[in-house]
Amino acid sequence: MSYTTNPADGTRIAFSSQPARSGDENAPALMLVHGSALSSAVWRGLGYAAVLREHYRLLLPDLRGHGRSDTPHDEDAYAMDAIVGDLMAVLDAAGVQQAHYLGYSFGARAGLALAVAAPQRLRSLISLGGSARPQRGAMDSLFFPGCVDVLAEKGMDGFLAEWGAHRDVPVDPTTAAAFRANDADALVAYFRRSDREPGIDDATLAEVAVPTLAVAGSEDHLRVDDTRSLSRTIPGARLAILRGVDHAGTVAAAPEVLSVIGPFLAAHTGP
């Protein structure tokens, strides 16, 4: 694990850099960015890293408030411009001028913001269950009503128990373990700040020039319409819908996701 610092506020960000298994020092970089309350470990646990390392150098950051990165308890520390600064700090620390980007949920929203703020740093963008819309009420919709208050009052075990009770299927062990590894107070601050996130308007999205693939599960009732909107609004964006998959299941459906993103990445990787 390596560390870098966001120069804007001094927050320390943990990340790992894994060379392509081929040994090619010039292999294109691919940044994998996890979702809310997860960490970079999810990409290893679900098998993405093992497959994608065949052809890409992987960068796996822990977003602030998650994993081994710093965990500020101030809500405004989680403003999206700070998150974008963290991602750029990781690229700089790794010596990567331009990378492919795969983000899930929170990571997808951060990738969209990075594509607006610094498109020159991205070769392509893949959004899994992402959204550019304002986020008010999104956490209650993604997890369960009152989820932030439950996390603040009952901690992570109480949160996971309540979330499981609201789902048709139990929370998978990999996701539950990743959630438990986080600082609950930091996640409360992040969740509350996310609820105030204004999103990105359509006029700005229409100017995004980064090749984009928007992916969502057909049962992801909060994000599937947003994903379709992304594909219509970002010029040239592609759309893929995973049948029978909800939001939490999107990243867990690794074989299906990899079958979709593999050809897209290859098409946007130069010789």
C-alpha atoms as one frame of an Amber mdcrd trajectory, in Angstrom:
protein
   0.000   0.000   0.000   1.261   3.461  -0.930   0.107   6.882   0.248  -0.208
  10.306  -1.289  -1.563  13.605   0.011  -4.189  15.911  -1.443  -2.306  19.248
  -1.489  -5.532  21.225  -1.038  -6.290  20.011   2.488  -3.567  17.563   3.501
  -5.812  14.479   3.503  -3.735  11.324   3.065  -5.013   8.845   0.467  -4.036
   5.174   0.390  -3.675   3.370  -2.918  -2.023   0.344  -4.439  -0.377   0.100
  -7.827  -0.241  -3.317  -9.447   1.806  -3.821 -12.619   0.305  -5.697 -15.530
   0.942  -9.407 -15.191   2.481  -9.398 -18.666   5.391  -7.384 -17.276   4.831
  -4.694 -19.898   6.051  -1.462 -18.300   4.059   0.482 -20.883   0.757  -1.272
 -20.153  -2.093   1.242 -19.970  -3.184   2.299 -16.487  -6.676   1.501 -15.227
  -7.983   3.127 -12.039 -10.638   1.151 -10.139 -12.679   3.241  -7.692 -15.056
   1.627  -5.198 -18.475   2.657  -3.951 -19.823   4.027  -0.675 -18.631   2.250
   2.492 -16.457  -0.145   0.478 -12.713   0.017  -0.197 -10.242  -0.965  -2.889
 -10.327  -4.496  -1.448 -13.653  -5.084  -3.190 -11.914  -5.249  -6.582  -9.665
  -8.040  -5.365 -12.375  -9.851  -3.432 -14.747  -9.998  -6.398 -12.079 -11.026
  -8.906 -11.786  -7.872 -11.016  -8.123  -7.241 -10.245  -7.009 -10.756 -11.195
  -8.656 -10.512 -14.617  -7.843  -6.900 -15.478  -4.175  -7.194 -14.476  -3.630
  -9.374 -17.518  -3.566  -6.289 -19.727  -3.567  -3.203 -17.484  -1.554  -1.605
 -14.742  -4.053  -1.184 -11.921  -4.423   1.765  -9.561  -6.710   1.016  -6.617
  -7.325   3.966  -4.287  -9.266   4.005  -1.046 -11.491   7.075  -1.199 -11.233
   9.447   1.768 -13.270   8.203   4.692 -12.833   4.634   3.476 -10.327   1.832
   3.865  -6.821   2.944   4.846  -7.190   6.555   3.741  -7.675   9.391   6.209
 -11.152   9.552   7.743 -12.109  13.176   8.425 -15.291  13.657  10.447 -16.104
  17.063   8.915 -18.958  16.846   6.415 -17.475  19.423   4.050 -14.285  17.369
   3.728 -16.332  15.111   1.424 -17.241  17.735  -1.172 -16.805  16.329  -4.667
 -14.024  18.737  -5.612 -11.979  17.299  -2.721 -12.604  13.761  -4.004 -11.482
  14.759  -7.496  -8.345  16.262  -5.977  -7.655  12.944  -4.240  -7.913  11.024
  -7.508  -5.589  13.422  -9.282  -3.111  13.140  -6.407  -3.095   9.355  -6.855
  -2.476   9.685 -10.599   0.353  12.116  -9.936   1.932   9.936  -7.239   1.798
   6.920  -9.556   3.354   8.904 -12.416   0.313   8.335 -14.629  -0.653  11.125
 -16.970  -3.744   9.428 -18.366  -5.697   6.369 -17.231  -8.779   4.355 -18.013
 -11.293   4.661 -15.170 -13.797   2.180 -13.752 -15.957   3.473 -10.911 -18.854
   1.938  -9.025 -21.610   4.088  -7.452 -19.716   6.766  -5.443 -16.656   5.939
  -7.522 -18.658   6.398 -10.717 -19.922   9.799  -9.570 -16.331  10.783  -8.783
 -15.246   9.624 -12.224 -17.882  11.773 -13.901 -16.695  14.767 -11.879 -13.086
  14.013 -12.870 -14.107  13.809 -16.539 -15.529  17.334 -16.214 -12.695  18.833
 -14.154  -9.688  17.191 -15.843 -10.687  15.235 -18.966  -7.073  15.131 -20.120
  -6.324  12.652 -17.308  -8.761  10.018 -18.638  -8.480   7.685 -21.614 -11.968
   6.320 -21.001 -14.624   6.252 -18.293 -16.812   3.347 -17.179 -19.677   4.139
 -14.820 -21.192   1.224 -12.862 -24.431   2.280 -11.219 -23.406   5.928 -11.440
 -25.375   9.152 -11.502 -24.783  12.808 -12.257 -28.011  13.889 -10.556 -28.318
  15.763  -7.241 -27.944  13.238  -4.455 -30.569  14.379  -1.924 -32.272  11.269
  -0.567 -30.015   8.938  -2.538 -28.558   7.152   0.489 -32.023   6.408   1.888
 -32.985   5.028  -1.517 -29.794   3.002  -1.946 -29.841   1.501   1.547 -33.011
   2.156   3.576 -34.941   5.145   4.986 -33.114   6.783   7.886 -29.912   4.856
   7.166 -27.562   7.681   8.198 -29.233   8.083  11.599 -29.061   4.318  12.146
 -25.349   4.328  11.307 -24.749   7.261  13.667 -26.702   5.704  16.530 -26.158
   1.938  16.154 -22.826   1.688  14.367 -21.944  -0.481  11.391 -23.388  -3.752
  12.702 -26.743  -2.069  13.315 -26.602  -0.488   9.861 -25.848  -3.818   8.151
 -28.596  -5.621  10.059 -31.171  -2.989   9.092 -29.982  -2.943   5.464 -30.252
  -6.722   5.242 -33.787  -6.573   6.589 -34.768  -4.219   3.761 -33.209  -6.337
   0.976 -34.621  -9.335  -0.871 -31.271 -11.119  -0.422 -28.686 -10.884   2.398
 -25.728  -8.531   2.114 -22.920 -10.630   0.626 -19.981 -11.390   2.981 -17.412
  -9.477   0.898 -19.508  -6.308   0.984 -20.300  -6.700   4.692 -16.609  -7.156
   5.555 -15.682  -4.055   3.552 -18.370  -2.007   5.318 -17.173  -3.140   8.767
 -13.606  -2.066   7.993 -14.620   1.598   7.834 -14.856   4.408  10.393 -18.600
   4.791  11.038 -18.310   8.459  12.068 -16.449   9.279   8.837 -19.133   7.536
   6.800 -21.841   9.496   8.587 -20.051  12.718   7.591 -19.667  11.478   4.004
 -23.314  10.379   3.768 -24.568  13.722   5.079 -22.352  15.689   2.660 -23.360
  13.455  -0.234 -26.996  14.319   0.469 -26.097  17.923  -0.406 -24.145  17.090
  -3.561 -25.561  19.175  -6.460 -24.504  16.821  -9.249 -23.598  17.762 -12.826
 -26.080  19.435 -15.145 -26.871  18.088 -18.607 -25.273  21.031 -20.405 -21.946
  20.243 -18.739 -22.273  16.502 -19.410 -22.950  17.266 -23.077 -19.446  18.730
 -23.296 -17.677  15.646 -21.912 -15.316  14.301 -24.570 -14.046  11.243 -22.663
 -15.185   7.924 -24.218 -17.818   6.656 -21.789 -19.598   3.393 -21.049 -22.588
   3.594 -18.690 -23.579   0.310 -17.001 -26.428  -0.426 -14.582 -28.564  -3.316
 -13.416 -32.106  -3.522 -14.726 -33.367  -3.737 -11.119 -31.284  -0.787  -9.914
 -34.387   1.349  -9.612 -32.533   4.444  -8.401 -29.715   4.419 -10.954 -30.896
   2.677 -14.102 -32.765   5.739 -15.382 -29.815   7.979 -14.471 -27.526   5.610
 -16.363 -29.712   5.710 -19.437 -29.678   9.506 -19.185 -25.876   9.529 -19.041
 -25.707   7.448 -22.205 -28.015   9.879 -24.004 -26.328  13.058 -22.767 -22.589
  12.356 -22.980 -21.637  12.431 -26.667 -20.948   8.968 -28.069 -21.524   7.203
 -24.738 -22.373   3.499 -24.778 -25.028   1.837 -22.601 -25.150  -1.643 -21.070
 -27.966  -2.973 -18.852 -27.339  -6.071 -16.726 -30.592  -8.017 -16.547 -31.976
  -8.974 -13.148 -29.326  -7.075 -11.167 -29.948  -4.423  -8.483 -27.599  -1.670
  -7.338 -25.682  -3.652  -4.729 -25.525  -6.607  -7.100 -24.035  -4.626  -9.971
 -20.436  -4.714  -8.758 -20.918  -8.279  -7.467 -21.860  -9.452 -10.975 -18.183
  -9.493 -11.941 -18.347 -11.983 -14.848 -21.156 -10.057 -16.512 -19.484  -6.691
 -15.943 -16.116  -7.913 -17.199 -17.703  -9.315 -20.354 -19.081  -5.850 -21.109
 -16.153  -3.653 -20.126 -13.398  -5.802 -21.655 -14.240  -5.003 -25.288 -14.870
  -1.340 -24.434 -11.452  -0.945 -22.778  -9.748  -2.741 -25.643 -11.436  -0.482
 -28.190 -10.111   2.596 -26.414  -6.589   1.371 -25.748  -4.085   2.438 -28.381
  -1.429   0.177 -29.866
